[in-house]
Amino acid sequence: MQLPICPPSGVASLQSHCRRLSALTLATFSLLAGTGRLHADDISWNAATDGLWSDASNWSSDPVLPGVEDTVTIAATTGGTDPYTVTFGTGTEADATLTADVFKLTLGVAGAPRATLHLKGGTLTADVGEAPASGNSTPPLTMTNADLVVDTGATLLLRSGPGGGGNGFRGLVMTGNATATINGTVKVQPSGGATGSVGGGLHMSGSAGQTNTVTIGRNAVAEFGYTYVGPGGQSAQNHVIVDGGSLKVRAFELGRGGTDNTISVKNGGTFTEGGGGASIGGASNNTGTGHLIIGEIDEGGAILSEGTVTMTSGLTVGAGTASGNGTVTLNAGSFSMTTSAARTVTLASGPKTTGTLNIKGGTMNITRSQGDHTLRLAPGYVDETSTGTATINLSGGALNVDKFVSQTVAGTINFTGGLFTVKQATVSNGKAFTVGNGTDAATFRLVTATGSGDHTFADGLVISGNARLEGSGRIGTGLASVSGTLAASGTLEFADGLTLFDGSTIDLNNSSGSLFISGGDLTIADGATINIRLTDFTDGNPVTLFTASDSIAGTALDNVNFLFNGVATTGSWSGADFLITAVAVPEPSTVALVLGGLTLLASLGVRRQR
């Protein structure tokens, strides 16, 4: 703004007016500019106690407030010696039009009393600009030994870099003993509010013994770009808790460095990764630990709350070449992958990394209509010098996968309960694929759809007692051994043999289902009892139990006991089909009559013996 030019001293009548005009113009410019300055300043909180952002006397810039080009520091070293709170807004309707803009904000310093910035309403914006294009080491907000509180109705906008900026930009940086409690809105955006994906993200780091925590409350919104919860070279404890709110990130690394880094999604909270990539535990040559936790259950397994996680990129759990350790635990709620392109979830990508998937409840979907999503275990295993492991612990809930691959000895599947569906399984890890623990209900379902293929269980498929193999598909490699239940919904084919143990069950209640043994051996031990379940039948009619190729159809099953809905029946081969006779359960009156007759005969027998 150009200031008035006063006339020469000889024009006395105009000089007094000019002085008054100059003073008025300066005051007006100060109000409009917010700072009253034509250059950027470093401005500090100057009060010794709690105070309002809107009170200029609390700032070193007094009598004006911080402005759009100013670097603002709120730290106890510039005020008193006690912790204090700076309040922005009033939490009333008046906040609807409240705005303030600064260049950069620093909240708290190490070793000083804690500083708190409390946004009760309105919109506070920090914008550090676009340059350099490759990244900006100057974040809009840096926190150390401090607390940020954003109430419902309040908005904090952190702007950094151009639209489409890279991972070198920062948004909210927490460097130790910092907390952010978000019940309103916090968004990292491109500089100037430009459109396009954002580069700046959440960056949580610090030293051993320090902790950083971000909590996103119910209905709150937090949006970041490239996010690092525990970057390499740090050892603080870093925790993000999505407690009923919404967290969106462009990409994330959880636990690249440090041993205690978590993201927890609960109480209906949602966590969405936007396509820039994702890893948990390690990365490159880092040895960090990360844990993604979805939902809550109590010690008895009862659901306390659910969470939702949606991945647009693939996910690596246990990443890099060093001993990174990553874990995903699904307690309740859902985890799903994008349907826009083929993606892979990898457990333990490197020879020394550890990746663990725990499913106790909820639903994990690594599937789409094209059938080309993949869950892969320990592909980086080389030889006995490889110390990494990949483990799935499925004890409840549902795991739905297009393609499941475990081809190294470092992969382990502990399937003790719940549901596992797959379109194509390739398991050659030196261990039998075992379904169930003999006690808890567990179901392994083969699905025939786009993307399906032959299933391989190089070391065998074992269906334990109280477990179930169902669906349709072809087991091309691997002997299937069944102590539990077989239930086909289409053609369930065994090309490498089938063994039915004593007490196993064949469920025929799906009218379109059929069992076909096309290769290997059909084995049922002499004296074994096989249970057949079927509710819709005609008494006395033959029912096909299974169909076999010519080389198998001659297998003698004369000494096998068949129970049809609990009633003894007989079976025999008819060409390639093994048929059993459907037998109705006797009516209660018939059973009573028979039992009565038996009682009478027993009584007569006793009398004759006398």
C-alpha positions in Angstrom: 0.0 0.0 0.0 1.4 3.4 -1.0 1.3 6.0 1.9 0.3 9.7 1.3 3.1 12.1 0.2 2.9 15.3 2.3 3.3 18.7 0.6 6.4 20.9 1.2 6.7 22.6 4.5 5.8 26.0 3.1 2.2 24.8 2.5 1.1 24.9 6.1 -2.6 24.6 5.5 -2.2 21.1 4.1 0.5 19.7 6.4 -1.9 19.2 9.4 -4.4 17.4 7.2 -1.7 15.2 5.7 -0.5 14.1 9.1 -4.0 13.1 10.2 -4.5 11.2 6.9 -1.2 9.4 7.2 -2.1 8.2 10.8 -5.5 7.0 9.6 -4.1 5.2 6.6 -1.5 3.4 8.8 -4.1 2.2 11.2 -6.4 1.0 8.4 -3.5 -0.9 6.8 -2.6 -2.5 10.1 -6.2 -3.9 10.5 -6.4 -5.2 6.9 -3.0 -6.8 6.9 -3.4 -8.4 10.3 0.1 -7.5 11.3 0.6 -4.0 10.2 4.0 -5.0 8.8 5.3 -5.3 5.2 7.7 -8.2 5.9 7.7 -11.5 7.7 8.5 -11.6 11.4 9.2 -14.3 14.0 6.5 -13.8 16.6 6.3 -15.5 20.0 3.7 -16.0 22.6 4.7 -13.4 25.2 2.2 -14.0 28.0 3.1 -15.8 31.2 -0.2 -17.6 31.5 -3.2 -18.9 29.6 -4.6 -16.5 27.0 -6.5 -15.8 23.8 -4.9 -15.9 20.4 -7.0 -12.8 19.5 -5.5 -10.7 22.3 -2.6 -8.8 20.7 -1.0 -8.1 24.0 -0.2 -11.8 24.4 2.2 -11.7 21.4 5.6 -10.2 20.9 4.1 -8.4 17.9 1.9 -6.3 20.2 -0.1 -4.2 19.3 -0.9 -6.3 16.3 -1.6 -10.0 15.8 0.4 -12.6 13.9 -0.1 -12.4 10.1 0.0 -14.5 6.9 3.8 -14.3 6.5 4.8 -14.7 10.1 6.5 -17.6 11.8 4.7 -18.1 15.1 6.2 -19.8 18.2 4.1 -20.9 21.2 6.6 -22.1 23.8 6.8 -21.6 27.5 10.4 -20.3 27.3 9.0 -17.1 25.8 6.4 -16.6 28.5 6.2 -17.9 32.0 7.6 -21.1 33.6 4.3 -23.0 34.0 2.3 -24.9 31.4 -0.2 -22.7 29.6 -2.9 -22.8 27.0 -3.4 -20.6 24.0 -7.1 -20.5 23.0 -8.3 -19.8 19.4 -12.0 -19.1 19.1 -14.8 -19.2 21.7 -16.8 -22.2 20.8 -19.8 -20.1 20.0 -21.6 -19.1 16.8 -19.3 -16.1 16.5 -16.6 -18.5 15.4 -18.3 -19.1 12.1 -16.5 -16.2 10.5 -13.3 -16.4 12.6 -10.1 -16.9 10.5 -6.4 -16.4 10.9 -3.5 -17.1 8.6 0.2 -17.6 9.4 3.3 -18.9 7.6 4.5 -21.4 10.1 3.6 -22.5 13.6 5.9 -24.0 16.2 4.2 -25.4 19.3 6.3 -26.2 22.3 10.0 -26.9 22.8 11.9 -29.7 24.5 12.8 -29.2 28.1 10.3 -26.4 28.7 6.8 -26.5 30.3 4.1 -27.9 28.1 2.3 -25.6 25.7 -1.2 -26.2 24.5 -3.0 -24.7 21.5 -6.8 -25.2 21.8 -8.9 -24.5 18.8 -12.5 -24.0 20.0 -13.8 -22.8 16.7 -13.1 -20.9 13.5 -10.3 -21.7 11.0 -6.6 -21.4 11.5 -4.4 -21.8 8.4 -0.6 -22.2 8.2 0.8 -22.1 4.6 4.6 -22.5 4.0 4.3 -22.4 0.2 5.2 -24.7 -2.7 8.9 -24.5 -3.3 11.1 -26.4 -3.6 9.2 -28.8 -5.9 11.0 -31.9 -4.5 10.0 -31.3 -1.0 10.0 -28.7 1.8 11.8 -29.3 5.1 9.7 -26.5 6.6 6.5 -27.9 7.9 3.4 -25.8 8.6 3.2 -27.1 12.2 5.9 -28.6 14.4 5.1 -29.9 17.9 7.4 -30.9 20.7 6.4 -31.4 24.3 3.0 -29.8 23.5 -0.7 -30.5 23.1 -3.0 -29.6 20.2 -6.7 -29.7 20.8 -9.2 -29.2 17.9 -12.8 -29.1 19.1 -15.9 -29.9 17.1 -16.6 -27.1 14.7 -13.0 -25.9 14.6 -10.7 -26.4 11.5 -6.9 -26.4 11.2 -5.5 -26.2 7.7 -1.8 -27.0 7.1 -0.6 -26.2 3.6 2.6 -27.3 2.0 3.8 -27.9 -1.5 2.0 -28.0 -4.9 -0.9 -30.3 -5.9 0.6 -33.7 -6.5 3.6 -32.9 -4.3 6.0 -35.7 -3.3 6.8 -37.4 0.0 9.4 -34.8 0.8 6.8 -32.3 2.0 5.6 -32.3 5.6 2.3 -31.2 7.2 2.1 -32.0 11.0 5.4 -32.9 12.5 5.6 -34.3 16.0 9.1 -34.7 17.4 8.6 -36.1 20.9 6.1 -36.0 23.8 3.4 -34.4 21.6 -0.3 -35.1 21.5 -3.1 -34.1 19.1 -6.7 -34.6 20.1 -8.9 -34.0 17.1 -12.6 -33.7 17.4 -13.1 -31.2 14.6 -11.2 -31.0 11.3 -7.5 -31.1 10.5 -6.4 -31.2 6.9 -3.1 -31.0 5.1 -3.5 -29.4 1.7 -1.4 -28.1 -1.2 -0.2 -24.6 -0.7 -2.9 -22.0 -1.4 -5.6 -24.6 -1.1 -4.8 -25.8 -4.7 -6.5 -28.9 -6.0 -4.7 -32.2 -6.5 -3.2 -34.8 -4.2 -1.3 -33.6 -1.2 2.3 -34.4 -0.4 2.6 -33.2 3.1 1.6 -35.7 5.8 1.8 -36.6 9.4 5.4 -37.2 10.6 5.8 -38.7 14.1 9.3 -39.2 15.5 11.4 -38.8 18.6 13.9 -40.4 21.0 13.7 -43.4 23.3 11.4 -42.7 26.2 9.3 -40.2 24.2 5.7 -40.7 23.1 3.6 -39.0 20.4 -0.2 -39.6 20.2 -2.9 -38.6 17.7 -6.5 -39.3 18.7 -9.3 -38.7 16.1 -12.6 -38.6 18.0 -16.1 -39.5 16.9 -17.1 -37.7 13.6 -13.8 -35.9 13.5 -11.9 -35.7 10.2 -8.1 -35.9 9.7 -6.5 -35.9 6.2 -2.8 -36.2 5.5 -0.5 -36.9 2.6 2.6 -39.1 2.9 2.5 -40.2 6.5 5.2 -41.7 8.7 4.3 -43.1 12.1 7.8 -44.0 13.3 10.2 -43.1 10.5 13.7 -44.6 10.2 16.3 -43.7 12.7 13.9 -42.9 15.5 12.9 -44.8 18.6 9.9 -43.0 20.2 6.6 -44.6 20.8 4.0 -43.4 18.3 0.3 -44.1 18.4 -2.6 -43.0 16.2 -6.0 -43.8 17.5 -9.0 -43.5 15.2 -11.7 -43.5 17.8 -14.9 -43.1 15.8 -13.5 -40.5 13.4 -12.1 -40.6 9.9 -8.4 -40.7 9.0 -7.4 -40.5 5.3 -3.8 -40.6 4.1 -2.2 -40.6 0.7 0.3 -43.2 1.8 1.8 -44.5 5.1 4.7 -46.2 6.7 3.9 -47.6 10.1 7.0 -48.5 12.2 9.8 -48.0 9.8 11.9 -47.2 12.9 11.2 -47.7 16.6 9.8 -50.7 18.4 6.3 -49.4 19.4 4.3 -47.8 16.7 0.5 -48.4 16.3 -2.5 -47.3 14.4 -5.8 -48.4 16.1 -9.2 -48.1 14.4 -12.2 -48.5 16.7 -15.6 -47.3 17.8 -16.8 -47.1 14.2 -13.7 -45.3 13.0 -12.4 -45.4 9.4 -8.9 -45.4 8.0 -8.4 -45.0 4.3 -5.1 -45.2 2.4 -5.2 -43.3 -0.9 -2.9 -45.1 -3.3 0.6 -43.9 -2.6 1.8 -47.1 -1.0 1.7 -48.7 2.5 4.0 -50.7 4.7 4.0 -51.9 8.3 7.2 -52.7 10.2 10.6 -51.9 8.7 11.4 -50.8 5.1 14.7 -50.6 3.3 17.3 -51.5 5.9 15.3 -50.3 8.9 14.3 -52.6 11.8 11.2 -50.9 13.1 8.0 -52.5 14.5 4.5 -51.5 13.5 1.0 -52.8 14.4 -2.3 -52.0 12.8 -5.2 -52.9 15.1 -8.8 -53.0 13.8 -11.7 -53.1 16.3 -11.8 -54.2 19.9 -12.8 -57.5 21.6 -12.7 -58.5 25.3 -10.9 -61.5 26.7 -13.8 -63.7 25.9 -13.9 -62.6 22.3 -17.1 -60.5 22.6 -17.1 -57.5 20.3 -16.5 -54.1 22.0 -16.2 -52.0 18.9 -15.6 -52.2 15.2 -13.3 -50.4 12.8 -13.0 -50.1 9.0 -9.7 -50.0 7.0 -9.7 -49.5 3.2 -6.5 -49.9 1.2 -6.0 -48.5 -2.3 -2.4 -49.6 -2.7 -1.0 -53.0 -1.9 0.4 -53.6 1.6 3.6 -55.0 2.9 3.6 -56.3 6.5 7.2 -56.8 7.5 9.1 -54.8 4.9 12.7 -54.2 3.8 16.0 -56.1 4.0 16.6 -55.9 7.7 14.6 -57.4 10.6 11.5 -55.2 10.4 8.4 -56.6 12.2 4.9 -55.8 11.1 1.5 -57.0 12.4 -2.1 -56.6 11.4 -4.8 -57.6 13.9 -8.4 -57.7 12.9 -10.6 -58.0 16.0 -13.9 -56.7 14.6 -15.0 -54.7 11.6 -13.5 -54.9 8.2 -10.3 -54.6 6.1 -10.7 -54.4 2.3 -8.6 -53.7 -0.8 -9.5 -51.5 -3.7 -11.4 -52.9 -6.6 -9.8 -50.6 -9.2 -6.6 -52.6 -9.9 -4.8 -55.8 -8.9 -3.1 -55.5 -5.5 -0.9 -57.7 -3.3 -0.7 -58.1 0.5 2.7 -59.5 1.4 3.7 -60.8 4.8 7.5 -60.7 5.3 8.8 -59.5 2.0 12.5 -59.8 2.9 14.6 -62.7 4.1 14.9 -61.3 7.7 11.5 -59.6 8.1 8.6 -60.8 10.2 5.0 -60.4 9.1 1.9 -61.5 11.1 -1.8 -61.4 10.3 -4.1 -62.1 13.2 -7.8 -62.5 12.4 -10.0 -62.9 15.5 -13.2 -61.5 14.1 -14.6 -59.2 11.4 -14.0 -59.6 7.7 -10.8 -59.2 5.6 -11.4 -59.0 1.9 -8.4 -59.3 -0.4 -10.6 -59.9 -3.4 -12.3 -58.3 -6.4 -14.5 -59.4 -9.3 -11.5 -59.9 -11.6 -10.1 -62.4 -9.1 -6.5 -61.1 -9.2 -5.8 -59.8 -5.7 -3.1 -61.8 -3.9 -2.1 -62.7 -0.3 1.5 -63.8 -0.3 3.6 -65.3 2.5 7.4 -64.9 2.9 8.5 -64.6 -0.8 11.9 -63.3 0.3 13.0 -66.5 1.9 16.3 -67.7 0.3 17.7 -70.6 2.4 18.4 -71.5 6.1 20.2 -68.2 6.6 16.8 -66.5 6.2 15.5 -65.7 9.6 12.2 -64.0 8.7 8.7 -65.6 9.1 5.2 -65.0 7.8 2.3 -66.2 9.9 -1.4 -66.2 9.6 -3.4 -66.8 12.7 -7.1 -67.2 11.8 -9.2 -68.0 14.8 -12.5 -66.3 14.0 -14.1 -63.9 11.5 -13.6 -64.3 7.8 -10.6 -64.1 5.4 -11.6 -63.8 1.7 -8.8 -64.1 -0.8 -8.5 -64.3 -4.6 -5.1 -65.9 -4.8 -3.3 -67.3 -1.7 0.4 -68.1 -2.1 2.7 -69.7 0.5 5.7 -71.3 -1.3 8.5 -71.1 1.2 9.1 -72.8 4.6 9.0 -69.4 6.3 5.2 -69.3 5.8 2.8 -70.7 8.4 -1.0 -70.9 8.5 -2.6 -71.5 11.9 -6.2 -71.9 10.9 -8.1 -72.8 14.1 -11.5 -71.1 13.5 -13.5 -68.9 11.4 -14.0 -68.9 7.6 -11.3 -68.8 4.9 -12.5 -68.5 1.2 -10.1 -68.7 -1.7 -10.3 -68.8 -5.5 -6.9 -70.3 -6.0 -4.5 -71.6 -3.3 -0.9 -72.5 -3.9 0.6 -74.0 -0.7 4.0 -75.7 -0.9 5.7 -74.5 2.4 6.6 -78.0 3.7 3.6 -78.2 6.0 0.1 -79.7 5.6 -2.6 -77.1 5.2 -4.7 -77.9 8.3 -8.2 -76.6 8.8 -9.5 -76.5 12.4 -8.1 -77.7 15.7 -10.7 -80.5 16.2 -12.8 -78.4 18.6 -13.7 -75.0 17.3 -15.8 -74.5 14.1 -13.7 -73.7 11.0 -14.7 -73.6 7.4 -12.5 -73.7 4.3 -14.4 -72.7 1.2 -13.2 -73.1 -2.3 -14.8 -70.6 -4.8 -15.2 -71.0 -8.5 -15.4 -67.6 -10.2 -13.3 -65.3 -12.4 -9.6 -65.8 -11.4 -10.1 -69.3 -10.0 -7.6 -72.1 -10.7 -6.4 -75.4 -9.5 -5.6 -75.6 -5.8 -2.2 -76.9 -4.7 -1.5 -78.4 -1.3 1.8 -80.0 -1.9 2.0 -81.4 1.7 -1.6 -82.3 2.0 -5.0 -80.8 3.0 -6.3 -81.8 6.4 -9.8 -81.1 7.5 -10.0 -81.7 11.3 -12.9 -82.9 13.3 -15.6 -80.1 13.6 -14.1 -78.4 10.6 -15.6 -78.2 7.1 -14.4 -78.2 3.5 -17.0 -76.7 1.2 -17.6 -75.0 -2.1 -16.5 -76.0 -5.6 -13.1 -76.3 -7.3 -10.3 -78.7 -8.2 -7.6 -79.8 -5.8 -5.0 -80.6 -8.4 -2.1 -81.4 -6.1 -2.3 -82.8 -2.5 -4.1 -85.6 -0.7 -7.2 -84.4 1.1 -7.8 -86.1 4.5 -11.1 -85.4 6.1 -12.2 -86.0 9.7 -14.8 -83.3 9.6 -17.3 -82.4 6.9 -17.3 -82.3 3.1 -20.0 -80.1 1.5 -19.9 -79.4 -2.2 -21.9 -76.5 -3.6 -20.8 -77.3 -7.2 -18.3 -79.9 -8.3 -15.6 -80.5 -5.7 -12.9 -82.4 -7.4 -10.0 -84.4 -5.8 -7.3 -85.1 -8.4 -4.7 -86.4 -5.9 -6.8 -88.6 -3.6 -9.3 -88.4 -0.8 -9.2 -90.1 2.6 -12.3 -90.2 4.8 -11.7 -90.9 8.5 -14.1 -92.6 10.9 -16.8 -90.1 12.0 -16.4 -87.8 9.0 -19.5 -86.4 7.3 -20.7 -85.8 3.8 -23.3 -83.1 3.6 -25.5 -83.5 0.5 -28.0 -80.7 1.2 -26.8 -78.6 -1.7 -28.7 -80.1 -4.7 -26.1 -78.8 -7.2 -23.2 -80.2 -5.3 -21.2 -83.3 -6.2 -18.0 -84.9 -5.1 -15.6 -86.2 -7.8 -12.5 -88.2 -7.2 -10.5 -88.0 -10.4 -7.1 -89.3 -9.3 -5.1 -90.7 -6.4 -6.7 -93.2 -4.0 -10.1 -93.2 -2.3 -9.4 -94.5 1.2 -12.0 -95.3 3.9 -10.8 -97.6 6.6 -12.7 -100.9 7.3 -15.1 -100.4 10.1 -15.2 -96.7 9.7 -18.6 -94.9 10.0 -19.4 -92.2 7.5 -22.3 -89.8 8.2 -24.5 -88.6 5.4 -26.7 -85.5 5.8 -29.6 -84.8 3.5 -33.0 -83.3 4.4 -34.9 -83.5 1.1 -35.1 -87.1 -0.2 -37.5 -89.9 -1.0 -37.4 -92.9 1.3 -35.8 -95.9 -0.4 -34.4 -94.1 -3.4 -30.7 -94.2 -4.2 -28.6 -91.1 -3.6 -25.2 -90.5 -5.2 -22.6 -90.1 -2.5 -19.7 -89.4 -4.9 -18.4 -90.1 -8.4 -15.0 -91.6 -9.1 -12.9 -92.2 -12.2 -12.8 -95.8 -13.5 -9.5 -96.7 -11.7 -11.0 -95.8 -8.3 -14.6 -97.0 -8.7 -13.6 -100.5 -7.9 -12.4 -99.7 -4.4 -14.2 -102.0 -2.0 -16.3 -100.2 0.6 -18.1 -103.3 1.9 -16.9 -102.9 5.5 -17.7 -99.2 5.8 -20.7 -98.2 7.9 -23.0 -95.5 6.4 -25.4 -93.5 8.6 -28.1 -91.6 6.6 -29.3 -88.8 9.0 -28.3 -91.1 11.8 -30.0 -94.3 10.4 -27.9 -97.2 9.1 -28.0 -97.7 5.4 -26.1 -99.6 2.7 -24.1 -98.4 -0.3 -22.7 -99.9 -3.5 -21.1 -98.9 -6.8 -23.1 -98.3 -9.9 -20.5 -97.7 -12.6 -18.6 -94.6 -11.6 -21.1 -93.6 -8.9 -21.2 -94.8 -5.3 -24.9 -94.9 -4.3 -26.4 -95.1 -0.8 -30.0 -95.8 0.0 -32.0 -92.9 1.5 -33.7 -94.1 4.7 -36.3 -92.2 6.6 -36.0 -91.8 10.3 -38.8 -93.8 12.0 -41.7 -91.9 13.4 -41.7 -91.5 17.2 -44.8 -93.8 17.5 -43.1 -96.5 15.5 -40.0 -96.2 17.6 -42.2 -96.5 20.7 -44.0 -99.5 19.3 -40.7 -101.2 18.5 -39.3 -100.4 21.9 -42.5 -101.6 23.6 -42.2 -104.9 21.6 -38.6 -105.3 22.6 -39.6 -104.7 26.3 -42.4 -107.3 26.1 -40.1 -109.9 24.5 -37.5 -109.2 27.2 -40.1 -109.7 29.9 -41.3 -113.0 28.4 -37.7 -114.2 28.1 -37.2 -113.5 31.8 -40.4 -115.4 32.7 -39.4 -118.4 30.6 -36.0 -118.5 32.3 -37.8 -118.9 35.6 
